[in-house]
Amino acid sequence: MADISGENFDAEAAQTQANRKAARMNWMRRLALTLAVIAIGWLLWYMLVGRNHVSTNNAYVNAEMAQVTPLISGQVVAVNVKDTQAVKRGDILVQIDPTNARIAVAQAEADLAEARRRFRQAVATASALSAQVNAKGADITQAQAQLKASVAEFDKARIDLQRRQALAESGAVSGDELTSALNAFTAAESQLASARASVTQAQSTRTSAQGEFAASEALVRGSSEDTDPAVLAAKARLETAQLDLDRTIIRAPVDGVIAKRQVQLGQRVTQGSPIMTIVPLTQVYVDANFKERQLEHVRIGMPATVKADIYGGSVTYHGKVAGLSGATGASMALIPAQNATGNWIKVVQRLPVRIELDPKELAAHPLRVGLSTEVEIDLSKD
């Protein structure tokens, strides 16, 4: 009986060991089959999908931020915004004391009025000088007529003197009569010289008047009150002063959110100094840093999907490749890598790729600059 029991026990042990071995073999076959299915599935996915996509999680939200700087210097009298506040384009951000600018505008307006008055005065002066030239011409005519009369009187006195001198030898003319004729001749001669001098003086006066008229007329020739150079210069100064007055009110150049506000009430700001930054949340994009080997088939315009960590991957943005950077991130670093020692180890470089996002999706789920994202580019659609 003992031998029979031992044999039965050995048989059961052998059977149990055989069952375990068979079960282990079945498990190994199932594992191998599962791994084979996974491998085949992965291969099919790679052939059909994976090789047509490149992805990276080294991607961050970025934007063309607007830096607000005053265009004039002055004291701040009002600050209407604070950090994190949303603003619209044209909203008043800061007001600078406009007192000096208003005074400058008033001075420029006075200068413009003075320039207009001077032009009208120059036109009137030119008209007056033109009338004077005409009057001087009449004076010359009058002097020439007087000269003709003086010539006639001189000729008459000369003839009378000659006749009396001829008769004086025969005693037909008395000495007193001859003296009177001589005096009349001398007076006529003096009057003739005076008439000639009057003509010369009248001509000189007209020449001087003509010069003054030409000089005055040159100031207004070809110009009107609105096109006069002095008036135009005064207008330019007025526009400059008005522009400075307008610039005392600083407005938002774009829609966005205020960041890095550096201005306080009462502070004196200087021209060109940054006082705040506006982040245009509706115009953000993603800078995705892909490895250089991933970019072989990437082209501008290819579709891309983006997931932001802030939404936990529950939101997918759709966009397209807008461009590839002209330099790698390492080459644009503050201290670029230098491998001049001879102990060179190749480091895979990353090139920033800009992804533009759908504005409607951005409006529904806003992103902030600097947030981490995951980007995938579809290489099958060019």
Buried (B, 14 or more C-beta within 10 A) or exposed (E): EEEEEEEEEEEEEEEEEEEEEEEEEEEEEEEEEEEEEEEEEEEEEEEEEEEBBBBBEBBBBBBEBBEBBBEBEBEBBEBEBEEEBBBEEEBBBBBBBBEBBBEBBEEBBEBBEEBBEBBEEBBEBBBEBBEBBEEBBEBBEEBBEBBEEBBEBBEEBBEBBEEBEEBBEEEEBEEEBBEBBBEBBEEBBEBBEEBBEBBEEBBEBBEEBBEBBEEBBEBBEEBEEEEBEBBBEBBEBBEEBBEBBBBBEBBBBBBBBBBBBEBEEEEEBEEEEEBBBBBBBBBBBBBBBBEEEBBEEBEEEBBBBBBBEBBEEEBBBEBBBBEBBEEBBEEEEEEEEEEEEEEEEEEEBBBBBBBBBEEEBBEEEEBBBEBEBBBBBBBEEE
